[in-house]
Amino acid sequence: MITAFSNTLEHGHLGAMDVMLNRVARPASWCVSWPELRHEGDADSYKACVDKAVAKWTARASAPVEPRKARPPVECAIPLRAYRGVGGWHVAEVALAQGWEPRPTDVRKEVRLWWSAASKVA
């Protein structure tokens, strides 16, 4: 009731709901959240999202192997919601620059990548 009369509380409430829902349940790869909807048509926003996603996976894959812990991931998938404004080709370009190899996938759903450094014997 209070949020109906206050823009500040309304924005805070919507932001909190978005954060909570993103943590509780992962939306489908084609689903768009409210912040993504606000950046619809902004290619720079989608490029930044792709850069962030690939950098996150690169940091995970390039982490050193620790004893008694799971090995770093060597394969990942970038969902459609991350690159739908710039296309799968941009994901491939960014990934190749960071040492990933694209794998055959359906770009209407996701772009699968393989960490090429994992195939090299250390």
Secondary structure, DSSP 8 states (H G I E B T S, - for coil): -GGGT-HHHHHHHHHHHHHHHHHHS---TT---HHHHHTTT-HHHHHHHHHHHHHHHHHHHTS---TTS----SEEEEEHHHHTTT-HHHHHHHHHHTTEEE----TTTEEEEEEGGGGS--
